[in-house]
């Protein structure tokens, strides 16, 4: 229902706009024919009909100002247009009037905005109106017509019909196209959410299954340490087991944080400090250069998944570096009016040339089989950035390596307003 409401509102507003233009054209045409072309027409009845149509139009605009227009209301408005147009034509030549083909316009509007049932009603009404006008044409009227003016009127009518049909049908087609695109994007987002849910369920299941055997191994390790505290193998086991236990504990805390949807505000300095500590702790062999032109006193929304998501990108960059015997990374940090930008560059071989442009644009949006590591980790990272009102873009550097460009929304309203003013200056 929500998808249809903007459509109905747009159709009724566009219909009112067209009727406003039509009333102006009707009044102008009647006055020009009577005073400029000096043709004998029923001026007073025509002006009365236009006045009644104007009153109906104003009442309709006021009535639907704060109301939703359904299909029946649109059908009623189109039937009223056919009625007013038929009366005007019957008072000015009937079926011999050059503007009789304007009866096609309600059909065109109905064809692009209403269902087949309502379109049939409008079509039958227009056919009935034209038939009524044709029956009322006197047999001798064709001989008394000024055919020169008639042909000029037909030409003007043709141009007017082309303009109106182009505007109406073209606009309606764009509305339909935009709606289909929105539906497609919603379907892709739903599919991505289902993939993430499946990955989360699988991760939770595997972690749960590993907890029990890991606890048993820990007990055996403790017993061995009590019996053989100086044994090299026993001492070597304790550190990896401690890491596994810490990772399981971290996963439980992470799952609790995600379930409670807990978010917090962190400053950019705090974020960069945490990221720098984690990089040096996990990847001490890498030389990571932080490039920041000025101090950024702003805050962003963060949760338990933000740092792991950024570390996923760092890990992929390090893997690319190792394949190319490089050990340097650069992280450029800057702020635009509404976003914090983190640009991570590696010096590897870049994104494979075998990946098409469409697949490259889809990196992070869905899982793609690749030897470069652009799979599950990038998908999870991108989902985290999207949840925090950010985005991820992956591309090749013009010189060497690849770039992971992360945007995160600035949460400080005062800072956003200040940076917007600076960008305008």
C-alpha positions in Angstrom: 0.0 0.0 0.0 2.8 2.4 0.8 4.2 1.9 -2.7 0.9 2.9 -4.3 0.2 6.0 -2.2 2.9 8.2 -3.8 1.7 7.1 -7.2 -1.9 8.0 -6.6 -0.9 11.4 -5.2 1.3 12.1 -8.1 -1.4 11.1 -10.7 -4.0 13.3 -9.1 -1.7 16.3 -8.9 -0.5 15.9 -12.5 -4.2 15.6 -13.5 -5.0 18.8 -11.8 -2.0 20.5 -13.4 -3.2 19.4 -16.9 -6.7 20.5 -16.2 -5.5 24.0 -15.2 -3.6 24.2 -18.5 -6.6 22.9 -20.4 -9.0 25.5 -18.8 -6.6 28.3 -19.8 -6.3 27.0 -23.3 -10.1 26.6 -23.6 -10.8 30.1 -22.5 -8.1 31.6 -24.7 -9.3 29.6 -27.7 -12.9 30.6 -27.3 -12.1 34.3 -27.0 -9.7 34.2 -30.0 -12.2 32.4 -32.2 -15.0 34.8 -31.3 -13.1 38.1 -31.3 -10.1 37.6 -33.6 -11.3 35.0 -36.1 -14.9 36.5 -36.0 -16.5 33.1 -36.2 -20.1 32.7 -35.0 -20.1 30.5 -31.9 -22.2 30.4 -28.8 -19.9 32.5 -26.6 -22.1 32.8 -23.5 -22.9 29.1 -23.1 -19.3 28.2 -23.7 -18.1 30.7 -21.0 -20.7 29.3 -18.6 -19.4 25.7 -19.2 -15.8 26.9 -18.6 -16.8 28.7 -15.4 -18.6 25.6 -14.1 -15.5 23.5 -15.0 -13.3 26.0 -13.2 -15.4 25.8 -10.1 -15.4 22.0 -10.2 -11.6 22.1 -10.6 -11.0 24.4 -7.7 -13.3 22.3 -5.5 -11.5 19.1 -6.4 -8.1 20.7 -5.7 -9.2 21.8 -2.3 -10.9 18.5 -1.5 -7.8 16.4 -2.3 -5.3 18.8 -0.8 -4.9 16.7 2.4 -6.6 13.5 1.2 -5.4 10.4 -0.6 -6.9 9.9 -4.0 -7.8 6.3 -4.9 -8.5 4.8 -8.3 -12.2 5.5 -8.1 -11.5 9.2 -7.4 -9.2 9.4 -10.4 -11.8 7.7 -12.6 -14.4 10.2 -11.4 -12.1 13.1 -12.3 -11.4 11.7 -15.8 -15.1 11.2 -16.4 -15.7 14.8 -15.4 -13.1 15.9 -17.9 -14.8 13.9 -20.7 -18.2 15.4 -19.8 -16.9 19.0 -19.8 -15.0 18.5 -23.0 -18.0 16.9 -24.7 -20.3 19.8 -23.7 -17.8 22.3 -25.0 -17.4 20.4 -28.3 -21.2 20.1 -28.7 -21.5 23.8 -28.4 -18.8 24.5 -31.0 -19.3 22.2 -33.9 -19.5 18.7 -32.2 -17.6 16.0 -34.1 -16.5 18.5 -36.7 -14.6 20.5 -34.2 -10.8 20.3 -34.8 -10.2 19.6 -31.1 -12.4 16.5 -30.9 -9.4 14.2 -30.7 -8.7 15.7 -27.2 -11.0 13.0 -26.0 -8.0 10.7 -26.3 -6.1 12.4 -23.5 -8.3 10.9 -20.6 -7.7 7.5 -22.2 -3.9 8.0 -22.3 -3.8 9.1 -18.7 -6.0 6.2 -17.6 -3.8 3.7 -19.6 -0.6 4.6 -17.7 -2.1 5.1 -14.2 -5.2 2.8 -13.8 -6.0 -0.9 -14.1 -7.6 -2.5 -17.1 -11.1 -2.4 -15.5 -11.0 1.3 -14.9 -9.4 2.0 -18.3 -12.3 0.2 -20.0 -14.8 2.5 -18.2 -12.9 5.6 -19.4 -12.6 4.2 -22.9 -16.3 3.5 -23.1 -17.1 6.9 -21.8 -14.9 8.6 -24.4 -16.4 6.4 -27.3 -19.9 7.3 -26.1 -19.1 11.0 -26.0 -17.6 11.0 -29.5 -20.5 8.9 -30.9 -23.0 11.4 -29.3 -21.2 14.3 -30.9 -21.1 12.5 -34.3 -24.8 11.7 -34.2 -25.7 15.4 -33.5 -23.7 16.7 -36.5 -26.2 18.2 -39.0 -25.9 16.8 -42.5 -25.3 20.2 -44.2 -22.7 21.4 -41.7 -19.7 20.1 -43.6 -20.6 22.3 -46.6 -20.9 25.4 -44.4 -17.6 25.0 -42.6 -14.5 27.2 -43.1 -12.1 24.3 -44.0 -9.1 26.6 -43.9 -9.7 27.4 -40.2 -10.5 23.7 -39.6 -7.2 22.5 -41.0 -5.3 25.1 -38.9 -7.2 24.0 -35.9 -6.3 20.4 -36.6 -2.7 21.3 -36.9 -2.7 23.1 -33.6 -4.5 20.2 -32.0 -1.9 17.8 -33.4 1.0 19.8 -31.9 -0.8 20.2 -28.6 -1.6 16.4 -28.5 2.1 15.6 -29.1 3.3 17.9 -26.3 0.8 16.6 -23.8 1.2 13.0 -24.6 5.0 13.3 -24.5 4.9 15.0 -21.1 2.3 12.7 -19.6 3.4 9.4 -20.9 7.1 10.2 -20.5 6.6 11.3 -16.9 4.4 8.3 -16.1 7.0 6.0 -17.7 9.7 7.5 -15.5 7.6 6.9 -12.4 7.1 3.3 -13.3 10.8 2.9 -14.0 11.8 4.5 -10.7 9.4 2.3 -8.9 10.8 -0.9 -10.6 14.3 0.2 -9.7 13.3 0.8 -6.1 11.7 -2.6 -5.9 14.9 -4.2 -7.4 17.1 -2.4 -4.9 14.8 -3.6 -2.1 15.0 -7.2 -3.4 18.8 -7.0 -3.5 18.9 -5.6 0.0 16.6 -8.3 1.2 18.8 -11.0 -0.4 21.9 -9.5 1.1 20.2 -9.5 4.5 19.3 -13.1 4.1 22.9 -14.0 3.2 24.2 -12.1 6.3 21.6 -13.9 8.5 22.7 -17.3 7.2 26.4 -16.4 7.8 25.6 -15.2 11.3 23.6 -18.4 12.1 26.4 -20.6 10.7 29.0 -18.7 12.7 27.0 -18.9 15.9 26.5 -22.7 15.4 30.1 -23.4 14.7 31.2 -21.3 17.7 28.7 -23.1 20.0 30.0 -26.5 18.7 33.6 -25.5 19.4 33.0 -24.3 22.9 32.7 -27.7 24.5 35.7 -29.5 22.9 37.8 -26.4 23.5 36.8 -26.4 27.2 37.9 -30.1 27.4 41.2 -29.3 25.8 41.7 -26.5 28.2 41.1 -28.9 31.2 43.6 -31.4 29.7 46.1 -28.6 29.2 45.7 -27.5 32.8 46.3 -31.0 34.1 49.4 -31.4 31.8 50.7 -28.1 33.1 50.3 -29.3 36.7 52.2 -32.5 36.0 54.8 -31.1 33.5 55.1 -27.4 34.0 58.5 -27.2 32.4 57.6 -29.2 29.3 58.1 -27.1 26.1 55.0 -28.5 24.3 52.8 -27.9 27.3 53.9 -24.3 27.5 53.5 -23.8 23.8 49.8 -25.0 24.1 48.8 -22.4 26.7 49.1 -19.3 24.5 47.0 -20.6 21.6 44.3 -21.9 23.9 44.2 -18.6 25.7 43.7 -16.9 22.4 40.8 -19.2 21.5 39.2 -18.6 24.9 39.5 -14.9 24.5 38.0 -15.0 21.0 35.0 -17.1 22.2 34.5 -14.6 25.0 34.7 -11.7 22.5 32.2 -13.4 20.2 29.7 -13.8 23.1 30.0 -10.1 24.0 29.8 -9.2 20.3 26.6 -11.2 19.9 25.1 -9.6 23.0 25.9 -6.1 21.7 24.4 -6.8 18.2 21.3 -8.3 19.8 20.8 -5.3 22.0 21.6 -3.0 19.0 23.8 -0.9 21.3 25.6 2.0 19.6 27.8 4.6 21.1 29.4 7.9 20.0 33.2 7.8 19.6 35.5 10.6 18.5 37.6 10.2 15.4 40.7 10.3 17.5 39.5 7.4 19.7 38.5 5.4 16.6 41.9 6.0 15.0 43.7 5.2 18.2 41.8 1.9 18.6 42.4 1.0 15.0 46.1 1.8 15.3 46.5 -0.3 18.4 44.8 -3.3 16.9 46.8 -3.1 13.7 50.1 -3.0 15.6 49.0 -5.8 17.9 47.7 -8.1 15.1 50.1 -7.2 12.3 53.4 -5.9 13.8 55.4 -6.6 10.7 53.4 -4.1 8.6 54.3 -0.4 8.2 51.0 1.5 8.4 51.2 5.3 7.7 48.4 7.4 9.0 47.9 10.6 6.8 45.8 13.3 8.4 46.2 16.9 7.3 44.4 18.4 10.4 42.9 17.4 13.7 39.3 16.3 13.4 37.1 17.1 16.4 34.1 15.1 15.4 32.2 12.0 16.6 30.7 9.1 14.7 28.3 6.3 15.6 30.1 3.1 16.5 29.3 -0.4 17.7 31.2 -3.6 18.5 31.5 -4.5 14.8 33.2 -1.3 13.5 36.8 -2.1 14.5 36.6 -5.7 13.2 35.1 -4.4 10.0 38.0 -2.0 9.5 40.5 -4.8 10.4 39.0 -7.0 7.7 40.0 -4.4 5.2 43.5 -4.1 6.7 43.9 -7.9 6.6 42.9 -8.0 2.9 45.3 -5.2 2.2 48.1 -7.0 4.0 47.4 -10.2 2.1 47.7 -8.3 -1.2 50.9 -6.8 0.0 52.4 -10.2 0.9 51.6 -11.5 -2.6 53.6 -8.6 -4.0 56.4 -8.7 -1.4 55.4 -5.3 0.1 55.0 -4.3 3.7 53.5 -0.7 3.5 50.0 0.5 3.9 48.7 4.1 3.9 45.5 5.3 5.7 44.3 8.7 4.6 41.8 10.4 6.9 39.8 13.5 6.1 36.3 14.9 6.6 33.8 16.3 4.1 30.6 18.1 5.2 28.7 15.0 6.4 31.1 12.1 6.3 34.4 10.9 7.8 36.5 9.4 5.0 39.0 6.5 5.6 41.0 5.7 2.5 43.2 2.5 2.9 45.7 1.8 0.2 47.9 -1.3 -0.3 50.8 -1.8 -2.7 49.8 -5.2 -4.0 48.8 -6.2 -7.5 45.3 -4.6 -7.3 42.0 -5.9 -8.2 42.2 -8.6 -10.8 41.7 -7.5 -14.4 39.6 -10.6 -14.9 36.9 -9.1 -12.7 34.4 -7.2 -14.8 33.3 -3.6 -14.1 29.9 -4.8 -12.8 31.5 -7.4 -10.5 33.9 -4.7 -9.3 31.0 -2.4 -8.4 29.3 -5.4 -6.6 32.4 -6.0 -4.4 31.1 -5.8 -0.8 27.5 -5.9 -1.9 27.5 -9.7 -2.4 29.8 -12.6 -2.2 32.0 -13.1 -5.3 34.5 -15.9 -5.7 37.9 -14.5 -6.0 41.5 -15.3 -5.0 42.0 -11.7 -3.8 39.9 -12.3 -0.7 36.9 -10.1 -1.7 34.3 -12.4 -0.3 32.7 -13.0 3.1 34.9 -10.6 5.0 34.2 -7.7 2.7 30.5 -8.4 2.7 30.4 -8.4 6.5 32.4 -5.2 6.6 30.2 -3.4 4.1 27.1 -4.5 6.0 28.6 -2.9 9.2 29.3 0.4 7.4 25.8 0.4 5.9 24.3 -0.1 9.3 26.2 2.9 10.6 25.0 5.1 7.7 28.2 4.6 5.8 29.5 2.9 2.7 32.5 1.0 1.2 34.0 1.4 -2.3 36.8 -0.7 -3.7 38.9 0.3 -6.6 42.4 0.1 -8.1 45.0 2.9 -7.5 46.2 4.6 -10.7 49.8 3.8 -9.9 49.9 0.6 -7.9 47.7 -1.4 -5.5 44.1 -1.1 -4.6 42.0 1.3 -2.5 39.3 0.7 0.1 37.4 3.9 0.6 35.2 3.9 3.7 32.7 6.7 4.5 31.1 7.0 7.9 28.4 9.5 8.8 29.4 12.4 11.2 27.2 12.3 14.2 28.0 15.8 15.5 25.4 18.2 14.0 27.4 21.3 15.0 30.5 19.9 13.3 28.5 19.1 10.1 27.1 22.6 9.9 30.6 24.1 10.4 32.2 22.0 7.7 29.3 22.8 5.3 29.9 26.5 5.8 33.6 26.0 5.2 33.0 24.1 2.0 30.7 26.8 0.7 33.3 29.4 1.4 
